């Protein structure tokens, strides 16, 4: 009797081995339609091949990694979790209760699918099999990855390519009604508040206390305890500015589409448009998107993610930087600034992105004096002016002017590319609706690794990224917030700045990248006199308007 039982068990094990075992991820990639299963698009008269796979969490069962396909002659549902069937027979009935909408259905020949699925990716045409056509499924999370985004419908804002003056911008909406003057401004804030009402943020940033620190510079202190406790930790090295994209680590293709406010792309007809619902087509499946920052610093804190499906690492290129300037221009609000942190300068995600938010106060860096550092009469054809910061704790460069937005963008991008190629961390602030750009090479992480930063400053847990360098001090502890002073802000930011010798070296390379020559002392003094004369000139009176 015992030998017969052993033979029976061996026979059953052999039978199970003949069943095709496949990863559950493969099952998830297929569209499984209730009551119908796979659509047979090539031969509608042929009976549909039906299947349904549900997460076992609906039945209170942990998600399993393997599934077994039953023989094609079976009339049972196609995917039976092997571990559940084999090890937990008491839960077998519970599983089928969780998928009540399935009745007896035919089984897909999984060997056919497995052979073809690796050769064909998600597309509008779907997965092509002999005699059948299937669509690749979403992952179930409605994310921004290749599995979901190419078959999604998201709001679309298209910006005007050539805008010399923000007053020229005209937005056409694909619905009735006249759009407001600052349409993108209102669109962004309205969508951001909608996501707040849905509870998508990790904390309510509007409850964070903020005050102006007394002093000459007007540093801004904010108590944001939630950001320290709930913000996603850094997952990569901080001593390398350029690192390859790693799909295994968190990136923005893994966020849900509910976090996306709209797509942000260039218009085809040189007019701004807004489409409340727009399908992501094959031509636009690497869209740039604006999404909420779930760990916000300020009101309206968003992320601009260029070409999200291209999975670009956190490094500036000409196209992405121009896109950021267009967003600043389209917002047409001086209180809306964009910022960028390189790796090694407190970027926490190695997936190309810019940050932006509203702050109804001038940043101290915007009020700091500057000094022109290029030769008089040696302006490039672009017309971009480059200055350096004066009387500010962090040494940096200021770019402004230019014959076009493209010229200004290319000049700054060239400097950023030089810094990142030479492993110099940096931060960028875009202000004045894209008309003025601050570039700060920094070395805080390097000093921290060498033990050159005082323990008192390290205990505050403040990471001096672009917003802190600009003068918006995001503090994690109440004691630091209540005791914040201008002297503390100055000491913290001074640790960020390059030494004078190193800054001079970087300055020469930045000018070289822009095709410029450095001004000598005599020219600098002449520039200062000219600036003072311009400042003291009385304003030109405007013509009195006449009305009919």
C-alpha positions in Angstrom: 0.0 0.0 0.0 2.8 2.4 0.9 4.6 1.6 -2.4 1.5 2.3 -4.4 1.1 5.6 -2.6 4.7 6.5 -3.5 4.1 5.6 -7.1 0.9 7.7 -7.2 2.7 10.7 -5.7 5.6 10.4 -8.2 3.1 10.2 -11.1 1.4 13.3 -9.8 4.7 15.2 -9.5 5.6 14.2 -13.1 2.2 15.4 -14.3 2.8 18.8 -12.6 6.2 19.1 -14.1 4.6 18.8 -17.5 2.5 21.8 -16.8 4.0 25.0 -18.1 5.2 27.1 -15.1 5.6 30.8 -15.9 6.3 34.0 -14.0 3.3 35.8 -12.7 4.7 39.1 -14.2 4.1 37.6 -17.6 0.5 36.9 -16.8 0.1 40.5 -15.6 1.3 41.9 -18.8 -1.7 40.6 -20.7 -5.1 42.3 -20.9 -7.5 40.0 -19.1 -11.1 41.1 -19.7 -14.0 40.1 -17.4 -16.5 37.7 -19.1 -14.5 37.8 -22.3 -10.8 37.3 -21.8 -8.5 37.9 -24.7 -10.0 39.7 -27.7 -9.6 37.7 -31.0 -9.1 40.7 -33.3 -8.1 38.7 -36.4 -11.0 36.2 -36.3 -14.0 37.6 -34.3 -16.1 34.4 -35.1 -13.6 32.2 -33.3 -14.4 31.6 -29.6 -12.5 34.1 -27.4 -9.6 32.8 -25.4 -10.6 33.9 -21.9 -8.7 34.4 -18.7 -8.7 36.4 -15.6 -6.0 37.0 -13.0 -6.6 38.9 -9.8 -4.3 40.0 -7.0 -4.8 37.6 -4.1 -4.8 40.5 -1.8 -8.6 40.7 -2.5 -8.9 37.4 -0.7 -6.4 38.2 2.0 -3.7 36.0 0.5 -0.1 37.4 0.0 1.0 38.1 -3.5 2.6 34.9 -5.0 5.5 34.8 -7.4 4.6 31.7 -9.4 1.6 30.5 -11.3 0.8 27.3 -13.1 -1.0 26.9 -16.4 -3.4 24.0 -16.5 -3.7 21.6 -19.5 -5.7 23.0 -22.4 -8.4 20.4 -22.0 -9.3 21.8 -18.6 -12.3 24.0 -18.0 -10.9 25.6 -14.9 -9.7 29.2 -14.8 -6.4 29.6 -16.5 -4.1 30.8 -13.7 -4.1 28.9 -10.5 -1.4 30.0 -8.0 0.7 27.0 -7.6 1.7 27.6 -4.0 -1.9 28.2 -3.0 -3.1 25.1 -4.8 -0.3 22.8 -3.6 0.4 24.1 -0.1 -2.8 25.8 1.0 -5.8 23.7 -0.3 -8.1 25.2 2.4 -7.7 28.6 0.7 -8.3 27.3 -2.8 -12.1 27.9 -2.6 -11.5 31.4 -1.1 -9.3 32.3 -4.1 -12.0 31.4 -6.6 -14.6 33.3 -4.5 -12.5 36.4 -5.1 -12.8 36.0 -8.8 -16.5 35.3 -9.0 -16.9 36.9 -12.4 -15.1 34.0 -14.1 -16.9 30.9 -15.2 -15.5 27.9 -17.1 -13.2 29.2 -19.8 -10.7 27.9 -22.3 -7.0 28.1 -21.6 -4.3 30.1 -23.5 -1.4 28.1 -24.9 1.2 29.8 -22.7 4.1 28.4 -24.6 3.0 30.4 -27.6 2.8 33.6 -25.6 6.1 33.0 -23.8 7.9 32.5 -27.1 6.6 35.7 -28.6 6.2 38.1 -25.7 10.0 38.9 -25.5 10.1 39.9 -29.1 7.2 42.3 -29.1 6.8 45.3 -26.7 3.8 47.3 -25.8 2.4 49.1 -28.7 -1.0 50.3 -30.1 -1.1 47.1 -32.2 -0.6 44.8 -29.2 1.0 41.4 -29.0 0.9 39.4 -32.3 0.5 35.7 -32.0 -0.4 33.1 -34.8 -4.0 33.7 -35.6 -4.6 36.1 -32.7 -3.8 39.6 -31.6 -3.5 40.6 -27.9 -2.8 43.9 -26.3 0.0 44.1 -23.7 -1.6 44.8 -20.3 -1.0 47.5 -17.8 0.8 46.5 -14.7 -2.3 47.3 -12.6 -0.7 50.3 -10.9 -1.6 52.8 -13.7 2.0 54.1 -13.6 4.2 56.1 -16.0 6.2 53.2 -17.3 6.1 51.5 -20.7 3.4 49.2 -19.5 0.8 51.9 -18.8 1.7 55.4 -20.2 1.6 54.6 -24.0 -2.1 53.6 -23.7 -3.1 56.4 -21.4 -5.0 59.7 -21.7 -3.6 62.6 -19.8 -4.1 66.4 -19.9 -1.8 68.1 -22.3 -0.4 71.7 -22.3 1.5 72.7 -25.4 3.7 75.8 -25.1 4.6 78.3 -27.8 8.1 77.8 -29.1 9.1 81.4 -29.8 7.8 83.8 -27.2 9.6 87.2 -27.0 7.2 88.6 -24.5 4.9 86.8 -22.1 2.1 89.1 -23.2 2.2 87.5 -26.6 1.3 84.1 -25.2 -2.2 83.0 -26.1 -3.7 79.8 -24.9 -6.4 78.0 -26.8 -8.5 75.5 -24.8 -10.2 72.6 -26.4 -13.4 73.3 -24.7 -15.8 76.3 -24.5 -14.9 79.2 -22.4 -12.2 81.9 -22.4 -9.0 80.9 -20.6 -7.5 83.3 -18.0 -4.5 85.4 -18.8 -2.0 83.4 -16.7 -3.5 80.1 -17.8 -0.6 77.7 -16.9 -0.3 79.4 -13.5 -3.9 78.8 -12.7 -3.9 75.3 -14.3 -0.9 74.1 -12.2 -2.3 75.5 -8.9 -5.8 74.2 -9.6 -4.6 70.7 -10.3 -2.1 70.8 -7.4 -4.9 71.7 -5.0 -7.1 68.9 -6.5 -4.3 66.4 -5.6 -4.1 67.8 -2.1 -7.9 67.2 -1.7 -7.3 63.6 -2.8 -4.7 63.1 0.0 -1.8 62.3 -2.3 0.7 64.2 -0.3 2.6 62.7 2.6 1.9 65.7 4.8 0.1 69.1 4.6 2.7 71.6 3.7 0.3 74.5 4.3 0.5 73.8 8.0 4.3 74.3 8.0 5.4 77.4 9.9 7.4 80.0 8.0 9.1 83.3 9.1 11.6 85.9 7.8 14.9 85.7 9.7 15.8 89.2 11.0 18.8 90.7 9.2 20.1 92.4 6.1 19.5 89.5 3.7 16.0 88.4 4.7 16.6 84.6 4.8 13.4 82.6 5.0 13.1 79.8 7.6 10.5 77.0 7.4 9.8 74.3 9.9 9.1 71.2 7.9 9.3 68.2 10.2 7.3 65.9 7.8 9.8 66.2 5.0 12.6 64.8 7.2 10.5 61.9 8.5 8.7 60.9 5.3 10.9 61.9 2.4 12.4 59.1 0.3 16.0 58.4 1.3 18.9 58.7 -1.2 19.7 55.4 -2.9 23.0 56.1 -4.7 26.5 57.5 -4.1 27.0 61.2 -3.4 30.6 61.4 -4.6 29.7 60.9 -8.3 27.8 63.5 -10.3 27.3 61.3 -13.3 25.9 57.9 -12.6 24.0 55.5 -15.0 20.2 55.1 -14.7 19.3 52.1 -12.6 15.8 50.8 -13.2 15.9 48.7 -10.1 16.0 51.8 -7.9 13.1 54.2 -7.5 12.4 56.4 -10.6 9.5 58.4 -11.9 8.2 55.6 -14.2 7.0 53.9 -11.0 4.8 56.7 -9.8 1.0 56.6 -10.3 -0.7 58.6 -13.0 -2.9 60.2 -10.4 0.2 62.2 -9.4 0.6 63.7 -12.9 -1.0 67.2 -13.4 -0.5 67.4 -17.1 1.9 66.7 -20.0 4.1 69.6 -21.1 5.2 69.6 -24.7 6.0 72.0 -27.5 3.1 73.1 -29.8 3.1 72.3 -33.5 1.6 75.5 -34.6 3.5 78.0 -32.3 0.4 78.7 -30.2 -0.2 77.5 -26.7 -3.0 75.0 -26.3 -4.6 73.0 -23.5 -6.3 69.7 -24.0 -8.1 68.4 -20.8 -7.9 64.8 -22.2 -5.3 63.8 -24.7 -4.2 60.3 -25.6 -0.5 59.5 -25.4 0.2 58.4 -29.0 3.2 56.5 -30.4 4.8 59.8 -31.4 4.4 61.3 -27.9 5.0 58.2 -25.7 8.1 59.7 -24.2 6.2 62.7 -23.0 7.5 65.3 -20.5 5.2 65.5 -17.6 4.5 67.8 -14.6 3.8 65.9 -11.4 3.3 66.7 -7.8 6.2 66.4 -5.3 4.6 64.2 -2.7 7.1 65.6 -0.1 6.5 69.3 -0.8 8.5 72.2 0.5 6.0 74.9 -0.5 2.7 75.6 -2.0 2.4 74.3 -5.6 5.6 72.2 -5.3 5.9 70.2 -8.5 8.3 68.2 -10.6 9.1 68.7 -14.3 10.2 65.3 -15.7 11.6 65.6 -19.3 10.9 62.6 -21.6 9.9 60.4 -18.7 10.0 57.1 -20.7 13.6 57.8 -21.9 14.7 57.1 -18.3 17.4 59.8 -18.5 19.8 60.0 -15.5 20.0 63.2 -13.4 22.2 65.3 -15.8 21.4 68.4 -17.7 21.4 68.5 -21.5 20.4 71.3 -23.9 16.9 70.1 -24.6 15.9 69.5 -21.0 17.2 72.8 -19.8 15.3 74.7 -22.6 12.2 72.9 -21.5 12.6 74.2 -18.0 13.0 77.7 -19.2 9.8 77.4 -21.3 7.9 76.3 -18.2 9.2 79.4 -16.3 8.2 81.6 -19.2 4.8 80.0 -19.6 4.0 80.4 -15.9 4.6 84.1 -16.2 4.8 84.5 -12.4 7.9 86.0 -10.7 7.1 84.0 -7.5 7.3 80.7 -9.4 10.9 79.5 -9.6 12.4 76.3 -10.9 15.4 74.5 -9.3 17.8 71.8 -10.2 20.1 69.7 -8.0 22.8 67.5 -9.5 23.9 64.2 -7.9 26.3 65.1 -5.1 24.4 68.3 -4.6 21.5 66.7 -2.8 19.4 65.3 -5.7 17.8 62.2 -4.1 16.5 60.5 -7.3 18.7 59.6 -10.3 16.0 60.3 -12.9 16.2 63.6 -14.7 13.9 66.2 -13.1 13.5 69.8 -12.1 11.6 71.1 -9.1 9.4 74.2 -8.9 7.2 75.9 -6.4 5.7 79.3 -5.4 7.1 81.5 -2.7 5.4 84.9 -2.2 8.7 86.6 -1.2 12.0 87.4 -2.9 14.8 85.0 -2.4 17.8 86.6 -0.7 20.0 85.4 -3.7 17.8 87.5 -6.0 18.6 90.6 -4.0 22.3 90.1 -3.8 24.7 92.3 -5.8 26.6 91.0 -8.8 29.6 91.9 -10.8 30.1 91.4 -14.5 33.0 89.1 -15.4 33.3 89.3 -19.2 35.3 91.7 -21.3 33.5 94.9 -22.4 32.7 94.7 -26.1 33.4 91.0 -26.1 29.8 89.8 -25.8 29.1 86.7 -27.8 26.6 86.7 -30.6 24.1 85.3 -28.2 24.2 88.5 -26.1 24.2 86.6 -22.8 25.7 88.4 -19.8 27.6 86.5 -17.1 28.2 87.9 -13.6 29.4 86.6 -10.3 27.8 86.9 -6.9 29.0 89.5 -4.4 28.5 89.6 -0.6 26.7 86.3 -0.6 27.8 83.2 1.4 27.9 81.0 -1.7 29.9 81.9 -4.7 28.0 81.5 -7.9 27.3 82.8 -11.4 24.4 84.7 -12.8 23.3 84.4 -16.5 20.8 86.8 -18.0 19.9 88.6 -21.3 20.6 86.9 -24.6 19.0 87.4 -28.0 16.7 84.5 -27.5 15.7 82.0 -24.9 17.6 79.4 -26.9 20.8 81.4 -26.6 20.5 81.8 -22.8 19.6 78.2 -22.4 22.5 76.9 -24.4 25.0 79.1 -22.6 23.9 77.9 -19.1 23.6 74.3 -20.3 27.2 74.4 -21.7 28.4 75.5 -18.2 26.4 72.8 -16.4 27.7 70.1 -18.8 31.3 71.2 -18.1 30.7 70.9 -14.3 29.1 67.5 -14.4 31.7 66.1 -16.8 34.4 67.2 -14.3 32.5 65.7 -11.3 31.7 69.1 -9.7 28.3 69.1 -8.0 26.1 72.1 -8.7 22.7 73.7 -8.2 20.7 75.9 -10.5 17.9 78.4 -9.8 15.7 79.7 -12.6 14.0 83.0 -11.6 12.4 86.1 -13.2 10.2 83.9 -15.5 13.3 82.4 -17.0 15.1 85.7 -17.6 17.8 85.2 -14.9 19.6 82.0 -14.0 21.9 81.3 -11.0 24.5 78.6 -11.1 26.2 77.4 -7.9 29.1 74.9 -7.9 29.2 73.4 -4.4 31.2 71.0 -2.2 29.2 70.4 1.0 28.9 66.6 0.5 32.7 66.5 -0.2 33.5 68.4 3.0 31.0 66.3 5.0 32.7 63.1 3.8 36.1 64.5 4.8 34.8 65.5 8.3 35.3 69.3 7.6 31.8 70.3 8.5 31.1 71.1 12.2 28.9 68.7 14.1 26.7 71.5 15.1 25.7 72.1 11.5 25.3 68.4 10.8 23.0 67.9 13.8 20.5 70.3 12.1 20.0 67.6 9.4 19.8 70.4 6.8 20.9 69.4 3.3 21.8 72.7 1.5 20.3 72.1 -2.0 19.1 74.7 -4.4 16.3 76.1 -2.2 18.5 76.5 0.9 21.3 78.1 -1.2 18.8 80.5 -2.6 17.9 81.6 1.0 14.9 79.4 1.8 16.1 77.4 4.8 14.0 74.2 5.2 14.6 73.2 8.9 13.6 69.8 10.4 13.7 70.6 14.1 11.7 73.1 16.0 14.7 74.2 18.1 16.6 75.1 15.0 13.6 77.0 13.6 13.0 79.0 16.7 16.7 79.8 17.1 17.4 80.5 13.4 19.5 83.6 12.8 21.2 85.2 9.8 24.6 84.2 11.3 23.5 80.6 11.4 22.3 80.7 7.7 25.5 82.4 6.7 27.7 79.7 8.4 25.7 76.9 6.9 25.8 78.2 3.3 29.5 79.2 3.6 30.3 75.4 4.0 28.6 74.9 0.6 30.8 77.4 -1.3 34.0 76.5 -3.2 37.3 78.0 -2.0 38.4 81.2 -3.8 41.1 79.4 -5.6 38.8 76.6 -6.9 36.1 79.0 -7.8 38.5 81.0 -10.0 39.5 77.9 -11.8 35.8 76.9 -12.3 35.1 80.5 -13.5 37.7 80.3 -16.3 36.2 77.0 -17.5 32.7 78.4 -17.4 33.7 81.4 -19.5 35.6 79.1 -21.9 32.5 77.0 -22.3 30.5 80.1 -23.2 33.2 81.3 -25.6 34.0 84.4 -23.5 37.0 86.1 -21.9 37.3 87.4 -18.4 37.3 91.1 -17.7 40.2 92.8 -16.0 39.9 95.1 -13.0 39.8 98.3 -15.0 36.9 97.0 -17.1 35.1 95.9 -14.1 35.4 99.3 -12.5 34.1 100.9 -15.7 31.2 98.5 -15.8 30.4 99.6 -12.2 30.5 103.3 -13.1 28.2 102.7 -16.1 25.8 100.7 -13.9 25.7 103.5 -11.3 25.0 106.1 -14.0 22.1 104.0 -15.4 20.7 103.6 -11.9 20.8 107.4 -11.2 19.2 108.3 -14.5 15.6 109.5 -14.1 13.1 107.1 -15.6 11.9 107.9 -19.1 8.3 109.3 -18.9 5.7 107.2 -20.6 3.4 108.7 -23.1 0.0 109.7 -21.7 -2.7 107.4 -23.1 -5.5 109.1 -25.0 -9.0 107.8 -25.1 -11.6 108.3 -27.6 
